[in-house]
Amino acid sequence: MNFSHVLSLLGGVALFLFGMTLMGDGLKKVAGSKLELVLYKLSGTPLKGMLLGAGVTAVIQSSSATSVMVVGFVNSGMMKVNQAMSVILGAIVGTSITGWIICLSYLEGSGGWVSLLSTSSISAVVAVIGIVLRMFSKKQGRRHVGNILLGFSVLMFGMQTMSAAVSPLKESERFISSMTAFSNPFLGILVGAVFTSILQSASAAVGILQALSVTGAFEFAEAYPILLGIGIGAAVPVLLSALGARTNGRRAAYAYLVLQSIGVILCAAVYYLADAGFDFAFKHTVMTPVSIAAVNTIFRVITAVALLPFVGAVEKLLCRMIRESSEERETNADFDRLDERFLRHPALAVEQSRLTINAMARKSRETLCNAMLLLHEFREDLAQKVEMGEDLVDRFEDKIGTYLIKLNSSELNKEENEKVSKFLHTLSDFERISDHAMNICQTAREIQEKKIQFSPDGRRELDVLLGAINEIVELSFNSFIEEDIEKAYRVEPLEEHIDVLCDEFKLRHVERLQSGDCSLGVGFVFNDLLTNFERVADHCSNLAIAMIELSRDEYDTHDYVIHLKELREHSFDDLYNYYAGKYPA
């Protein structure tokens, strides 16, 4: 095997991988988001989950893609870990279909009409149909079908190229003798795992093994441990998807590795112990692409069927391996309060909702405070806390909002109805404040990466606003959590002063830009911060107004603000002057 053969082999591998990717992407686009919806809705029992996982993976040609999708569902709380494991077991089986598709590339005819079944004929016909659909069809769906057919053709051609490139190895005694080393189970499993980890695809690894099998150098004893190792190596892309995931998301990702590893140990132990006692003659059978596809499928089916009844036990093992942080335990306890069984007892459900939305408020405030700290000193760990906090507040909004809508349809008395209305009116404000915290975090990152320096006047103005924002957040959030109406009345005068400060500071910043004291890059960043501060103050005002108006059995934000400013209730002028003196422009 010379250098040109090596290049042909690498080219064949590249075409094979590209064809498989093109075909898989086309299948995903044709199916659209329906596959995700099916996985989410119809994985209620372990058997259903496994069958769905196998079906979806057979369609999209990637167990990793299915498993990563499932990890995302678990991480967002849409699916439980035990549901995910049954789908993953199905994905382990479904990915073996690719090996059977690859077998089509080894169909050859001897002549006449039988030659129409040859690889070159099938690939040519499919490629022609694919390119016609891709280039001349106006409908997007047909163009995706064209991509699927083209991907299939490229995959077939890649397999042919690989097989042709390795064919000289049939005559190489060194290659044939080196294959016997893989009959060592530990070495074979290790090679299969490492090779698949590099390729990031079990289907690709099996395809390359099928291409090598045409040399006649692989016997069952050498191919079997490599196929076992391929199962373990396929877990790498799924594990990568767990980076930055929550505890249950990481558990779902590691489930792929644990399930495959247990399956490998089981299948290896049964075979090698039985072989030691009976000395199987078939272990010297020369492997072909078809026999490799068959062994791969049998191994995966045995793994899935054997482990399906023990999904609960594996989940317990994963819970011991990957433990929740104290913060996650606290968050899960908050979500557990929203038990649907409480809906039959409105007073209890309202109280549970109050405790949960208060927890959401605290997390939103903590996220904003962390973001503002980044403006003084940027730290990556703190920035990650802001990102995680914003994500958690989004989850709070989804959980609480859904629960409150269900609660609102119950029979509530006047006091309960007021509280539910207050929660529904203020829920989005807490969520939006965390969104602005994320915006401030991104701006702080930009300041750090671009090494932006504010002028002394600009720095002083930011410090004044930071102080005012901290106070309005404390006032509005505490008034909500403590149900303190007097604190709520202090919010609107401070919010109006913050609006005046933002307008004044924007004008001054334009003057500094015109005089050359500040650069244009600094100007964009400064304005972004002022806009986010102003929006945060607006949402704090919304919280306070909701508190005040709903306590009066009415809710009209616009009328309240006009009424408050006209009558100067609750010493509006005195409070405004107090804050104007405390936070001078």
Secondary structure, DSSP 8 states (H G I E B T S, - for coil): --HHHHHHHHHHHHHHHHHHHHHHHHHHHHHTTHHHHHHHHS--SHHHHHHHHHHHHHHHT-HHHHHHHHHHHHHTTSS-HHHHHHHHHHHHHHTTHHHHHHHGGG----SGGGGGGSHHHHHHHHHHHHHHHHHH--SHHHHHHHHHHHHHHHHHHHHHHHHHHHGGGGG-HHHHHHHGGGGSHHHHHHHHHHHHHHHT-HHHHHHHHHHHHTTS--BHHHHHHHHHHHHHHTTHHHHHTTTT--HHHHHHHHHHHHHHHHHHHHHHHHHHHHHHHH--GGGG-B--HHHHHHHHHHHHHHHHHHHGGGHHHHHHHHHHHS---HHHHHHHHHHHT--GGGGGSHHHHHHHHHHHHHHHHHHHHHHHHHHHHTTTS--HHHHHHHHHHHHHHHHHHHHHHHHHHHHHTS---HHHHHHHHHHHHHHHHHHHHHHHHHHHHHHHHHHHHTT----HHHHHHHHHHHHHHHHHHHHHHHHHHHT-HHHHHTHHHHHHHHHHHHHHHHHHHHHHHHHTSS-HHHHHHHHHHHHHHHHHHHHHHHHHHHHHHHHTT---HHHHHHHHHHHTGGGHHHHHHHHHHHS--
